[in-house]
Amino acid sequence: MITFHTKCIAEKLESYARQKIDLAETILNKKLSTEECDELYCAAIKDQYALIFSACPHISAQELYLALQIAEMSSPENIYFTGLRVNHQPTDEEIKEHYINSGRPSRFREKFQSIFDNLQ
């Protein structure tokens, strides 16, 4: 079960990672590729990872992993692309379906496998 506190942390981490991507695109004056965005996103999460577990030892790695994945699934980016696909304001089910069908869970697991495997 994901606690409200962990959900809030995951949402802030997701927002923080997106801000780092936006900053990099502004500095470089170009749109980053999906791979570059994934790399920056993962680096931003890893930057904060040790701090979270030292400050909140009651949060398990599995709980944070799931909360981060839910935050990514609920991101404005995923909602936007889901809306393009369904051609209307997407429902929660359509957002989840698009996230799964676009291969994001596998990419998420690949991005974070190294840090989460070390803690399990």
PyMOL commands that place a pseudoatom at each C-alpha (Angstrom):
pseudoatom trace, name=CA, resn=MET, resi=1, chain=A, elem=C, hetatm=0, pos=[0.000, 0.000, 0.000]
pseudoatom trace, name=CA, resn=ILE, resi=2, chain=A, elem=C, hetatm=0, pos=[1.250, 3.460, -0.878]
pseudoatom trace, name=CA, resn=THR, resi=3, chain=A, elem=C, hetatm=0, pos=[0.866, 5.990, 1.900]
pseudoatom trace, name=CA, resn=PHE, resi=4, chain=A, elem=C, hetatm=0, pos=[-0.201, 9.559, 1.258]
pseudoatom trace, name=CA, resn=HIS, resi=5, chain=A, elem=C, hetatm=0, pos=[3.244, 10.751, 2.388]
pseudoatom trace, name=CA, resn=THR, resi=6, chain=A, elem=C, hetatm=0, pos=[5.038, 8.508, -0.112]
pseudoatom trace, name=CA, resn=LYS, resi=7, chain=A, elem=C, hetatm=0, pos=[2.644, 9.578, -2.870]
pseudoatom trace, name=CA, resn=CYS, resi=8, chain=A, elem=C, hetatm=0, pos=[3.472, 13.236, -2.145]
pseudoatom trace, name=CA, resn=ILE, resi=9, chain=A, elem=C, hetatm=0, pos=[7.203, 12.503, -2.216]
pseudoatom trace, name=CA, resn=ALA, resi=10, chain=A, elem=C, hetatm=0, pos=[6.861, 10.685, -5.542]
pseudoatom trace, name=CA, resn=GLU, resi=11, chain=A, elem=C, hetatm=0, pos=[4.859, 13.544, -7.073]
pseudoatom trace, name=CA, resn=LYS, resi=12, chain=A, elem=C, hetatm=0, pos=[7.501, 16.060, -5.961]
pseudoatom trace, name=CA, resn=LEU, resi=13, chain=A, elem=C, hetatm=0, pos=[10.284, 13.846, -7.346]
pseudoatom trace, name=CA, resn=GLU, resi=14, chain=A, elem=C, hetatm=0, pos=[8.471, 13.509, -10.660]
pseudoatom trace, name=CA, resn=SER, resi=15, chain=A, elem=C, hetatm=0, pos=[7.983, 17.279, -10.822]
pseudoatom trace, name=CA, resn=TYR, resi=16, chain=A, elem=C, hetatm=0, pos=[11.640, 17.873, -9.876]
pseudoatom trace, name=CA, resn=ALA, resi=17, chain=A, elem=C, hetatm=0, pos=[12.812, 15.519, -12.622]
pseudoatom trace, name=CA, resn=ARG, resi=18, chain=A, elem=C, hetatm=0, pos=[10.612, 17.248, -15.222]
pseudoatom trace, name=CA, resn=GLN, resi=19, chain=A, elem=C, hetatm=0, pos=[11.996, 20.645, -14.159]
pseudoatom trace, name=CA, resn=LYS, resi=20, chain=A, elem=C, hetatm=0, pos=[15.547, 19.387, -14.707]
pseudoatom trace, name=CA, resn=ILE, resi=21, chain=A, elem=C, hetatm=0, pos=[14.576, 18.241, -18.206]
pseudoatom trace, name=CA, resn=ASP, resi=22, chain=A, elem=C, hetatm=0, pos=[12.989, 21.631, -18.964]
pseudoatom trace, name=CA, resn=LEU, resi=23, chain=A, elem=C, hetatm=0, pos=[16.104, 23.402, -17.691]
pseudoatom trace, name=CA, resn=ALA, resi=24, chain=A, elem=C, hetatm=0, pos=[18.385, 21.231, -19.817]
pseudoatom trace, name=CA, resn=GLU, resi=25, chain=A, elem=C, hetatm=0, pos=[16.280, 21.918, -22.901]
pseudoatom trace, name=CA, resn=THR, resi=26, chain=A, elem=C, hetatm=0, pos=[16.389, 25.654, -22.191]
pseudoatom trace, name=CA, resn=ILE, resi=27, chain=A, elem=C, hetatm=0, pos=[20.155, 25.650, -21.679]
pseudoatom trace, name=CA, resn=LEU, resi=28, chain=A, elem=C, hetatm=0, pos=[20.790, 23.528, -24.758]
pseudoatom trace, name=CA, resn=ASN, resi=29, chain=A, elem=C, hetatm=0, pos=[18.142, 25.417, -26.736]
pseudoatom trace, name=CA, resn=LYS, resi=30, chain=A, elem=C, hetatm=0, pos=[16.763, 22.186, -28.204]
pseudoatom trace, name=CA, resn=LYS, resi=31, chain=A, elem=C, hetatm=0, pos=[14.199, 19.481, -27.533]
pseudoatom trace, name=CA, resn=LEU, resi=32, chain=A, elem=C, hetatm=0, pos=[15.828, 16.439, -25.951]
pseudoatom trace, name=CA, resn=SER, resi=33, chain=A, elem=C, hetatm=0, pos=[15.283, 12.962, -27.324]
pseudoatom trace, name=CA, resn=THR, resi=34, chain=A, elem=C, hetatm=0, pos=[13.298, 10.405, -25.353]
pseudoatom trace, name=CA, resn=GLU, resi=35, chain=A, elem=C, hetatm=0, pos=[16.517, 8.675, -24.341]
pseudoatom trace, name=CA, resn=GLU, resi=36, chain=A, elem=C, hetatm=0, pos=[18.075, 11.951, -23.156]
pseudoatom trace, name=CA, resn=CYS, resi=37, chain=A, elem=C, hetatm=0, pos=[14.918, 12.789, -21.182]
pseudoatom trace, name=CA, resn=ASP, resi=38, chain=A, elem=C, hetatm=0, pos=[14.919, 9.323, -19.601]
pseudoatom trace, name=CA, resn=GLU, resi=39, chain=A, elem=C, hetatm=0, pos=[18.574, 9.708, -18.636]
pseudoatom trace, name=CA, resn=LEU, resi=40, chain=A, elem=C, hetatm=0, pos=[18.005, 13.101, -17.003]
pseudoatom trace, name=CA, resn=TYR, resi=41, chain=A, elem=C, hetatm=0, pos=[14.799, 11.924, -15.327]
pseudoatom trace, name=CA, resn=CYS, resi=42, chain=A, elem=C, hetatm=0, pos=[16.557, 8.934, -13.803]
pseudoatom trace, name=CA, resn=ALA, resi=43, chain=A, elem=C, hetatm=0, pos=[19.563, 11.020, -12.725]
pseudoatom trace, name=CA, resn=ALA, resi=44, chain=A, elem=C, hetatm=0, pos=[17.268, 13.501, -10.991]
pseudoatom trace, name=CA, resn=ILE, resi=45, chain=A, elem=C, hetatm=0, pos=[15.547, 10.714, -9.048]
pseudoatom trace, name=CA, resn=LYS, resi=46, chain=A, elem=C, hetatm=0, pos=[18.890, 9.112, -8.143]
pseudoatom trace, name=CA, resn=ASP, resi=47, chain=A, elem=C, hetatm=0, pos=[20.156, 12.491, -6.879]
pseudoatom trace, name=CA, resn=GLN, resi=48, chain=A, elem=C, hetatm=0, pos=[17.406, 12.558, -4.268]
pseudoatom trace, name=CA, resn=TYR, resi=49, chain=A, elem=C, hetatm=0, pos=[17.192, 8.842, -3.529]
pseudoatom trace, name=CA, resn=ALA, resi=50, chain=A, elem=C, hetatm=0, pos=[19.647, 8.600, -0.617]
pseudoatom trace, name=CA, resn=LEU, resi=51, chain=A, elem=C, hetatm=0, pos=[18.157, 11.676, 1.018]
pseudoatom trace, name=CA, resn=ILE, resi=52, chain=A, elem=C, hetatm=0, pos=[14.672, 10.179, 0.959]
pseudoatom trace, name=CA, resn=PHE, resi=53, chain=A, elem=C, hetatm=0, pos=[15.724, 6.927, 2.595]
pseudoatom trace, name=CA, resn=SER, resi=54, chain=A, elem=C, hetatm=0, pos=[17.861, 8.624, 5.218]
pseudoatom trace, name=CA, resn=ALA, resi=55, chain=A, elem=C, hetatm=0, pos=[15.083, 11.096, 6.090]
pseudoatom trace, name=CA, resn=CYS, resi=56, chain=A, elem=C, hetatm=0, pos=[12.214, 8.605, 5.776]
pseudoatom trace, name=CA, resn=PRO, resi=57, chain=A, elem=C, hetatm=0, pos=[13.472, 5.152, 6.768]
pseudoatom trace, name=CA, resn=HIS, resi=58, chain=A, elem=C, hetatm=0, pos=[9.879, 3.900, 7.127]
pseudoatom trace, name=CA, resn=ILE, resi=59, chain=A, elem=C, hetatm=0, pos=[9.372, 4.104, 3.356]
pseudoatom trace, name=CA, resn=SER, resi=60, chain=A, elem=C, hetatm=0, pos=[10.234, 0.866, 1.568]
pseudoatom trace, name=CA, resn=ALA, resi=61, chain=A, elem=C, hetatm=0, pos=[11.963, 0.785, -1.796]
pseudoatom trace, name=CA, resn=GLN, resi=62, chain=A, elem=C, hetatm=0, pos=[8.983, -1.081, -3.262]
pseudoatom trace, name=CA, resn=GLU, resi=63, chain=A, elem=C, hetatm=0, pos=[6.531, 1.555, -2.028]
pseudoatom trace, name=CA, resn=LEU, resi=64, chain=A, elem=C, hetatm=0, pos=[8.589, 4.386, -3.499]
pseudoatom trace, name=CA, resn=TYR, resi=65, chain=A, elem=C, hetatm=0, pos=[9.021, 2.482, -6.772]
pseudoatom trace, name=CA, resn=LEU, resi=66, chain=A, elem=C, hetatm=0, pos=[5.253, 2.054, -7.159]
pseudoatom trace, name=CA, resn=ALA, resi=67, chain=A, elem=C, hetatm=0, pos=[4.551, 5.640, -6.135]
pseudoatom trace, name=CA, resn=LEU, resi=68, chain=A, elem=C, hetatm=0, pos=[7.069, 6.939, -8.681]
pseudoatom trace, name=CA, resn=GLN, resi=69, chain=A, elem=C, hetatm=0, pos=[5.551, 4.797, -11.394]
pseudoatom trace, name=CA, resn=ILE, resi=70, chain=A, elem=C, hetatm=0, pos=[2.052, 6.077, -10.559]
pseudoatom trace, name=CA, resn=ALA, resi=71, chain=A, elem=C, hetatm=0, pos=[3.367, 9.661, -10.599]
pseudoatom trace, name=CA, resn=GLU, resi=72, chain=A, elem=C, hetatm=0, pos=[4.920, 9.056, -14.028]
pseudoatom trace, name=CA, resn=MET, resi=73, chain=A, elem=C, hetatm=0, pos=[1.691, 7.494, -15.287]
pseudoatom trace, name=CA, resn=SER, resi=74, chain=A, elem=C, hetatm=0, pos=[-0.266, 10.537, -14.029]
pseudoatom trace, name=CA, resn=SER, resi=75, chain=A, elem=C, hetatm=0, pos=[2.209, 13.021, -15.502]
pseudoatom trace, name=CA, resn=PRO, resi=76, chain=A, elem=C, hetatm=0, pos=[0.990, 15.822, -17.778]
pseudoatom trace, name=CA, resn=GLU, resi=77, chain=A, elem=C, hetatm=0, pos=[3.090, 14.300, -20.574]
pseudoatom trace, name=CA, resn=ASN, resi=78, chain=A, elem=C, hetatm=0, pos=[1.327, 10.928, -20.388]
pseudoatom trace, name=CA, resn=ILE, resi=79, chain=A, elem=C, hetatm=0, pos=[-2.092, 12.587, -20.101]
pseudoatom trace, name=CA, resn=TYR, resi=80, chain=A, elem=C, hetatm=0, pos=[-1.317, 14.814, -23.099]
pseudoatom trace, name=CA, resn=PHE, resi=81, chain=A, elem=C, hetatm=0, pos=[-0.252, 11.932, -25.350]
pseudoatom trace, name=CA, resn=THR, resi=82, chain=A, elem=C, hetatm=0, pos=[-3.188, 9.823, -24.185]
pseudoatom trace, name=CA, resn=GLY, resi=83, chain=A, elem=C, hetatm=0, pos=[-5.516, 12.686, -25.148]
pseudoatom trace, name=CA, resn=LEU, resi=84, chain=A, elem=C, hetatm=0, pos=[-3.941, 12.834, -28.603]
pseudoatom trace, name=CA, resn=ARG, resi=85, chain=A, elem=C, hetatm=0, pos=[-4.474, 9.117, -29.051]
pseudoatom trace, name=CA, resn=VAL, resi=86, chain=A, elem=C, hetatm=0, pos=[-8.116, 9.043, -27.903]
pseudoatom trace, name=CA, resn=ASN, resi=87, chain=A, elem=C, hetatm=0, pos=[-8.972, 12.491, -29.314]
pseudoatom trace, name=CA, resn=HIS, resi=88, chain=A, elem=C, hetatm=0, pos=[-10.752, 13.694, -26.160]
pseudoatom trace, name=CA, resn=GLN, resi=89, chain=A, elem=C, hetatm=0, pos=[-10.040, 14.399, -22.488]
pseudoatom trace, name=CA, resn=PRO, resi=90, chain=A, elem=C, hetatm=0, pos=[-8.828, 10.955, -21.387]
pseudoatom trace, name=CA, resn=THR, resi=91, chain=A, elem=C, hetatm=0, pos=[-10.347, 8.977, -18.559]
pseudoatom trace, name=CA, resn=ASP, resi=92, chain=A, elem=C, hetatm=0, pos=[-8.201, 7.424, -15.827]
pseudoatom trace, name=CA, resn=GLU, resi=93, chain=A, elem=C, hetatm=0, pos=[-8.583, 4.024, -17.488]
pseudoatom trace, name=CA, resn=GLU, resi=94, chain=A, elem=C, hetatm=0, pos=[-7.437, 5.391, -20.855]
pseudoatom trace, name=CA, resn=ILE, resi=95, chain=A, elem=C, hetatm=0, pos=[-4.442, 7.052, -19.188]
pseudoatom trace, name=CA, resn=LYS, resi=96, chain=A, elem=C, hetatm=0, pos=[-3.434, 3.763, -17.533]
pseudoatom trace, name=CA, resn=GLU, resi=97, chain=A, elem=C, hetatm=0, pos=[-4.002, 1.802, -20.743]
pseudoatom trace, name=CA, resn=HIS, resi=98, chain=A, elem=C, hetatm=0, pos=[-1.904, 4.226, -22.797]
pseudoatom trace, name=CA, resn=TYR, resi=99, chain=A, elem=C, hetatm=0, pos=[0.911, 4.118, -20.225]
pseudoatom trace, name=CA, resn=ILE, resi=100, chain=A, elem=C, hetatm=0, pos=[0.989, 0.327, -20.324]
pseudoatom trace, name=CA, resn=ASN, resi=101, chain=A, elem=C, hetatm=0, pos=[0.575, -0.006, -24.102]
pseudoatom trace, name=CA, resn=SER, resi=102, chain=A, elem=C, hetatm=0, pos=[3.309, 2.543, -24.815]
pseudoatom trace, name=CA, resn=GLY, resi=103, chain=A, elem=C, hetatm=0, pos=[5.866, 0.351, -23.040]
pseudoatom trace, name=CA, resn=ARG, resi=104, chain=A, elem=C, hetatm=0, pos=[6.484, 2.830, -20.222]
pseudoatom trace, name=CA, resn=PRO, resi=105, chain=A, elem=C, hetatm=0, pos=[6.416, 0.219, -17.402]
pseudoatom trace, name=CA, resn=SER, resi=106, chain=A, elem=C, hetatm=0, pos=[9.291, -1.687, -19.031]
pseudoatom trace, name=CA, resn=ARG, resi=107, chain=A, elem=C, hetatm=0, pos=[11.269, 1.498, -19.632]
pseudoatom trace, name=CA, resn=PHE, resi=108, chain=A, elem=C, hetatm=0, pos=[10.575, 2.582, -16.049]
pseudoatom trace, name=CA, resn=ARG, resi=109, chain=A, elem=C, hetatm=0, pos=[11.861, -0.759, -14.713]
pseudoatom trace, name=CA, resn=GLU, resi=110, chain=A, elem=C, hetatm=0, pos=[14.990, -0.518, -16.885]
pseudoatom trace, name=CA, resn=LYS, resi=111, chain=A, elem=C, hetatm=0, pos=[15.690, 3.065, -15.772]
pseudoatom trace, name=CA, resn=PHE, resi=112, chain=A, elem=C, hetatm=0, pos=[15.466, 2.291, -12.083]
pseudoatom trace, name=CA, resn=GLN, resi=113, chain=A, elem=C, hetatm=0, pos=[16.483, -1.348, -11.882]
pseudoatom trace, name=CA, resn=SER, resi=114, chain=A, elem=C, hetatm=0, pos=[19.991, -0.610, -10.643]
pseudoatom trace, name=CA, resn=ILE, resi=115, chain=A, elem=C, hetatm=0, pos=[18.996, 1.534, -7.672]
pseudoatom trace, name=CA, resn=PHE, resi=116, chain=A, elem=C, hetatm=0, pos=[15.953, -0.498, -6.642]
pseudoatom trace, name=CA, resn=ASP, resi=117, chain=A, elem=C, hetatm=0, pos=[17.682, -3.866, -7.004]
pseudoatom trace, name=CA, resn=ASN, resi=118, chain=A, elem=C, hetatm=0, pos=[20.409, -2.699, -4.631]
pseudoatom trace, name=CA, resn=LEU, resi=119, chain=A, elem=C, hetatm=0, pos=[17.875, -2.011, -1.885]
pseudoatom trace, name=CA, resn=GLN, resi=120, chain=A, elem=C, hetatm=0, pos=[15.772, -5.146, -2.086]
for i in range(1, 120): cmd.bond("trace and resi %d" % i, "trace and resi %d" % (i + 1))
show_as sticks, trace
zoom trace
